[in-house]
């Protein structure tokens, strides 16, 4: 059992939407479109493919003196109980009408069309699945051709063509609905014909999905003409959003209707596809609702809601890692209205101006005291939870007598570099330099290094001037480049190169909902986040490769023991001005709250005498003090164990010199056990959510070992490399975004 002591002085530590342009699908020949297509013709044309078995038909005979009757010959119905059903008189001048009611084919055809619509809408507007083929469910009808043509047109961004095809598809669904409705009233009383209602629901769901696709195509078509009379990005957001919200509602209607349909009504070969459709459609609805939320946030952020906005931009250097992405070397106060940057204020002394003017006198977190005893603005992003760090940034900012802002934006150089690729060269007159996507990383480092030699208080002032220019140019791009811009923006938000915080609680909730807040995520199962803070290690994190091994072992009792191994490899060149320093970092491993520490090896011990003492006028920070409650230190390894943001955090030091590779390991038990087996053959589930640290590219290898007499009955993952070998599950991934995997186990 490890020995602990209380550490009263230590410090607490601490999705998609895809907005990119879909790729064009392969061209596909389609039939000439008919203005109206009869549903019964569809069925008759497709009968040989949809069903080879015997069909049952209802037939209405010609009008006679006697009341007409409807004779039923359905194998699954008791014919003695139901022989004839009275019908209304036949229409005038009509001698004989035959009514064919193919219940089985109707259901089959309906699910075929509905599934095809879902596939096309999902593929083209959400997941961008390629090469959708007309024989997905074997249906060969005019409606299928229309839907396929619509999908291909949407993929090629031929929105006018797409809308015409989708209109034809919706017309086909409406025709089917009308034909079924016309005869449904005559047979509702027949036992077993509740399938008619389910068939109607299925077709109504297909119509709703086709309508959703129409709305999206219409919105996309409007987008192509948006942007006149103002910034193009504002026009795009406004135009497309008018379609996204009603489309989401239509998908919700379809999802509700599909829940009333039984998969057992369908032929075996269709049941799996239908089950997928039922499962995925609600998620598709949520994604479009989120897309609507994204549009609402961006319009607010850009001041396109009629109220100008003012934000504190903080520029984080990922080569000098800090918990939310990097050291804050430069800041700018940016004002925006109607999608245009109207004013930029860059403190002449950079972030150090704020530090020099603050009246907030607090002690630095204990690890930071290796280089700085007193806490200041440039080190405010100490908490891995970005909203908490953003509040601390604002606390320092307002204490320096600055005007209030609507929020904080954290941005890394990667965003600026990729935006430069879209905008072209940007000149910074204050430094007499021109930046391109190609020269940006090296030139930025050189300017910062030269500035540090002249005046340490103004090393990263260049970013304050450069970044607003790049952003302003990006938001003013031509219409044709906006899809690429939005896709680039989405990529950076997913990788947390961009993080947002709003002082307005309603807007902050919106940021949280769309996943742009950078908060420490919560989960009821296993969790892992390895977070490093470079403290006195130079600007070397860009040349330090990180591998994390996560091993979860489930015992026969269901108890779970985890071992996390952190491996750092320094690829820098000794004595190089940028990469030659020894990397020193304070590492925190966040795991499920309530986990029990077992052991730790391989960490570096730092002489306590090297830490600086805060000034006498410095107080203990209230946020740090709250998170410090109950912190312990393991005597053997020096590992600090604390509770932060609902997690258990293990903190310790790692140091690696150029050319070296070091390895450290922590073992702990999870606060929950799995319960499987028993009289009810009970199953349980295990999952791991691995959260990335902004500004990093960590290679993660996770393995889950299950007892020999247990079975893994289901597994799934967001990672591309995910395998199962016997009773061991493996996930290997580059942690450029949060990743997840889960399994269901039973005996």
Secondary structure, DSSP 8 states (H G I E B T S, - for coil): ---EEE-TT----------S--------------S---HHHHHHHHHHHH--S----EEE----SS--EEEE--TTS-TTT--EEE-----TT---------HHHHHHHHHHHHHHHHHHHHIIIII------TTSSS--SHHHHHHHHHHHHHHTT-HHHHHHHHHHHHHHHHHHHHHHHHHHHHHTTSTTTHHHHHHHHHHHHHHHHHHHHHHHHHHHHHHTT--TTS-HHHHHHHHHHHHHHHHHHHHHHHHHHHTTS-GGGS-HHHHHHHHHHHHHHHHHHHHHHHHHHHHHHHHHHTTTTSS-EEEEEEEEETTS--TTSSEEEEEEEEEEETTEEEEEE--TTTHHHHHHH----BB--GGGGGT-SB--GGG---SSSHHHHHHHHHHHHHHTT----SEEEEEEHHHHHHHHHHH--EEETTTTEEE-TTTHHHHHHHHHHHHHHH-GGGTTHHHHHHHHHHHHHHTT--HHHHHHHHHHHHHHHHTTSEEEEESSHHHHHHHHHHT-S------SSEEEEEEEEESS--S-GGGEEEEEEEEEEE-TTSEEEEEEEEEEEE---TT-TTT-S-EEEEEEEEEETT-EEEEEES-B---GGGS----TT-B--HHHHHHTTT-EEETTT--EEEEETTEEEEEEEEEE-TT-EEEEEEEEEEEEE---BTTTTB-EEEEEEE---TT--EEEEEEEE--TT-EEEEEEESSSEEEEETTEEEEEEEESS-EEEEEEEE-
